[in-house]
Amino acid sequence: MNKKIKKLRLFLLDLPRDIKLIISLAVDSLLCILTVWLAFYLRLGTFANIENFVILPSFLSIVFAIPVFYFSGLYRTIFRYAGWPAMLTVSKSIIIYGFLFSIFITLISFKDVPRTIGIIQPLLLFFTVGGSRALIRYWIGNLYR
């Protein structure tokens, strides 16, 4: 089993940079959706069905997060340098994203979307994006040495 895991790690490490970027974009998009759903749960106390009032903030989260992450340089440090400098980049990116997302959610005031989602979701996104980067660093990072 250990050989299969090492082979998978080496396969992921050897992927072209563009494929790694696409994987990171997909993971971050899924994390945006997941954290919006969890934010609704934390705010309402029940899991919300996937309906328009959950889909709209999820879509907005992706629309704001991916460009902010891209332009802040979060996708330049894929796998190899996912240490403290990457966590600092994640922090800066989430602060910018959180400000934009919360202002938009608060000012527009969508029907059935609590304004506190604009605060809870960026916090959750910080922990999930930071955690995903730390996990990748732990799992793959030592193969560069």
C-alpha positions as CSV (number, residue, x, y, z in Angstrom):
1,M,0.0,0.0,0.0
2,N,2.8,2.4,0.8
3,K,4.3,2.0,-2.7
4,K,0.9,2.9,-4.2
5,I,0.7,6.0,-2.1
6,K,4.2,7.1,-3.0
7,K,3.4,6.4,-6.7
8,L,0.3,8.6,-6.4
9,R,2.3,11.4,-4.7
10,L,5.0,11.3,-7.4
11,F,2.3,11.3,-10.1
12,L,0.7,14.4,-8.6
13,L,4.0,16.1,-8.2
14,D,5.0,15.4,-11.8
15,L,1.7,16.8,-13.3
16,P,2.2,19.8,-15.5
17,R,1.7,23.2,-13.8
18,D,-1.5,23.9,-15.8
19,I,-3.1,20.7,-14.5
20,K,-2.1,21.5,-10.9
21,L,-3.6,25.0,-11.4
22,I,-6.9,23.4,-12.6
23,I,-6.9,21.0,-9.7
24,S,-6.4,23.9,-7.2
25,L,-9.1,26.0,-8.9
26,A,-11.5,23.1,-8.7
27,V,-10.7,22.3,-5.0
28,D,-11.0,26.0,-4.1
29,S,-14.4,26.3,-5.9
30,L,-15.6,23.2,-4.1
31,L,-14.4,24.7,-0.8
32,C,-16.3,27.9,-1.5
33,I,-19.5,25.9,-2.0
34,L,-18.9,23.7,1.1
35,T,-18.2,26.7,3.3
36,V,-21.3,28.6,2.2
37,W,-23.3,25.5,3.0
38,L,-21.6,25.1,6.4
39,A,-22.1,28.8,7.1
40,F,-25.8,28.4,6.5
41,Y,-25.8,25.4,8.9
42,L,-23.9,27.4,11.6
43,R,-26.3,30.3,11.2
44,L,-29.6,28.5,10.9
45,G,-28.8,25.3,12.9
46,T,-30.1,23.0,10.2
47,F,-28.6,21.9,6.9
48,A,-30.1,23.9,4.1
49,N,-31.3,22.2,1.0
50,I,-29.5,23.2,-2.2
51,E,-31.9,25.8,-3.4
52,N,-31.6,29.3,-4.9
53,F,-30.9,31.0,-1.6
54,V,-27.8,28.7,-1.1
55,I,-26.7,28.6,-4.8
56,L,-26.5,32.4,-5.2
57,P,-24.0,33.0,-2.3
58,S,-22.1,29.9,-3.4
59,F,-21.8,31.3,-6.9
60,L,-20.8,34.7,-5.6
61,S,-18.2,33.2,-3.4
62,I,-16.6,31.5,-6.4
63,V,-16.8,34.7,-8.5
64,F,-15.1,36.7,-5.8
65,A,-12.6,34.1,-4.4
66,I,-11.0,32.7,-7.5
67,P,-9.9,36.1,-9.0
68,V,-8.8,37.4,-5.6
69,F,-6.8,34.2,-5.0
70,Y,-5.3,34.3,-8.5
71,F,-4.3,38.0,-8.5
72,S,-2.9,37.8,-4.9
73,G,-0.5,35.0,-6.1
74,L,-2.1,32.1,-4.2
75,Y,-1.9,29.9,-7.3
76,R,1.8,30.6,-8.0
77,T,2.9,28.7,-5.0
78,I,1.3,25.3,-5.8
79,F,2.7,22.4,-3.8
80,R,6.4,23.3,-3.5
81,Y,6.3,26.4,-1.4
82,A,3.1,25.7,0.6
83,G,4.7,26.7,3.9
84,W,4.4,29.8,6.0
85,P,4.7,32.2,3.0
86,A,1.7,30.5,1.4
87,M,-0.3,30.8,4.6
88,L,0.5,34.5,4.7
89,T,-0.8,34.7,1.1
90,V,-3.9,32.8,2.1
91,S,-4.5,35.2,4.9
92,K,-4.1,38.3,2.7
93,S,-6.3,36.7,0.0
94,I,-9.1,35.8,2.5
95,I,-9.0,39.3,4.1
96,I,-9.6,40.9,0.7
97,Y,-12.1,38.3,-0.3
98,G,-13.9,38.5,3.0
99,F,-14.2,42.2,2.7
100,L,-15.7,42.0,-0.8
101,F,-18.0,39.1,-0.1
102,S,-19.3,40.5,3.2
103,I,-19.9,44.0,1.7
104,F,-21.7,42.5,-1.2
105,I,-23.9,40.1,0.9
106,T,-24.7,42.9,3.4
107,L,-25.4,45.7,0.9
108,I,-27.4,43.7,-1.5
109,S,-29.3,41.8,1.2
110,F,-30.6,38.8,-0.7
111,K,-33.9,37.2,0.3
112,D,-33.4,34.2,2.7
113,V,-29.6,34.9,3.0
114,P,-28.7,36.0,6.5
115,R,-26.1,38.8,6.5
116,T,-24.0,36.9,8.9
117,I,-23.1,34.5,6.1
118,G,-20.9,37.3,4.8
119,I,-18.8,36.9,8.0
120,I,-19.0,33.2,8.8
121,Q,-18.2,31.9,5.3
122,P,-14.9,33.8,4.9
123,L,-13.7,32.5,8.2
124,L,-14.6,29.0,7.3
125,L,-13.0,29.5,3.9
126,F,-9.8,30.7,5.5
127,F,-9.5,27.5,7.6
128,T,-10.4,25.2,4.7
129,V,-8.1,26.8,2.1
130,G,-5.3,27.1,4.6
131,G,-5.9,23.6,5.8
132,S,-5.9,22.2,2.2
133,R,-2.6,23.9,1.5
134,A,-1.1,22.7,4.8
135,L,-2.3,19.1,4.0
136,I,-0.7,19.2,0.5
137,R,2.5,20.6,2.0
138,Y,2.6,17.8,4.6
139,W,1.6,15.0,2.1
140,I,3.7,16.0,-1.0
141,G,6.1,18.7,0.2
142,N,8.9,16.5,1.5
143,L,9.3,14.8,-2.0
144,Y,11.0,18.0,-3.3
145,R,13.9,17.5,-0.9
